[in-house]
Amino acid sequence: MAETGCEIARFLYCAGVFEEEVAKTYSHMAEITVDMDFKCLLNYIADDSYKHAKMFKALSGHPVIYGKSGFEDCEKALGSLWTDIMENSKKMREERETNNHKLLKLVDGLEKFEGIVAEEYLTVLNVKTIELMARETGLNIEPYRMIFEWIIEDEKRHEQILKMLKNLIVRSTSNP
């Protein structure tokens, strides 16, 4: 059973790394966007994602992993979700300028990220993984239960913000 506790800790650590990558992408998108409303909303999501990353990493109790092996461990823990998000995040951060068409495409990709992330967290939490981790590691999870629920709510809110951004972009391109 100790192996299960290690797997859960790895999942939480990798969720933290994952959230950090997504946060960097949002921050980058905010930097290259000229519209101040978009900057504000993208930075809002980035700040939430950085906050989630810190919490997941701290809760994992897992030492920081350096180098490629850490990423390979995370790929095993999160599967194709990890690979897809890392590749798309890297592509998005290579963008140096944006226009409405590019921004619409990027926001659409970010919207998919948020849906996938929320679904993954819900799946893990709904199968009582957190309670199992608490038993296996002796960690008092009660103070964090509400935080996990808030993170899921944040992810859903991020989806709503991105839908709103998409609608604003579509409206601005149809009303030049």
Long-range contacts (C-beta under 8 A, 24 or more apart in sequence): 1-136, 2-136, 4-132, 4-136, 5-132, 5-133, 5-136, 5-137, 7-77, 8-129, 8-132, 8-133, 8-136, 8-137, 9-60, 9-61, 9-62, 9-133, 9-137, 10-60, 10-62, 10-73, 10-74, 10-77, 11-60, 11-77, 11-78, 11-124, 11-129, 12-56, 12-57, 12-59, 12-60, 12-62, 12-133, 13-56, 13-57, 13-60, 13-62, 13-65, 13-74, 14-73, 14-74, 14-77, 14-78, 14-82, 15-52, 15-56, 15-78, 15-121, 16-52, 16-53, 16-54, 16-55, 16-56, 16-57, 16-58, 16-60, 17-53, 17-57, 17-70, 17-71, 17-74, 18-53, 18-74, 18-78, 18-82, 18-85, 18-117, 19-49, 19-50, 19-52, 19-53, 19-56, 19-117, 20-49, 20-50, 20-53, 21-85, 21-86, 21-89, 22-49, 22-85, 22-89, 22-113, 22-117, 23-47, 23-49, 23-50, 23-53, 24-89, 24-93, 25-89, 25-92, 25-93, 25-110, 26-110, 28-92, 28-93, 28-95, 29-92, 29-95, 29-98, 29-103, 29-106, 29-110, 32-95, 32-96, 32-97, 32-98, 33-98, 33-103, 34-98, 37-168, 38-103, 38-165, 38-168, 41-161, 41-164, 41-165, 42-165, 44-161, 45-110, 45-158, 45-161, 45-162, 48-154, 48-158, 52-151, 52-154, 55-144, 55-147, 55-151, 59-139, 59-144, 61-137, 61-139, 78-120, 81-116, 81-120, 84-116, 85-113, 85-116, 85-117, 88-113, 100-169, 100-172, 100-173, 101-173, 103-169, 104-166, 104-169, 104-170, 104-173, 107-162, 107-165, 107-166, 107-169, 108-166, 110-162, 111-159, 111-162, 111-163, 111-166, 114-155, 114-156, 114-158, 114-159, 114-162, 115-159, 117-155, 118-152, 118-155, 118-156, 118-159, 121-148, 121-151, 121-152, 121-155, 122-152, 125-152
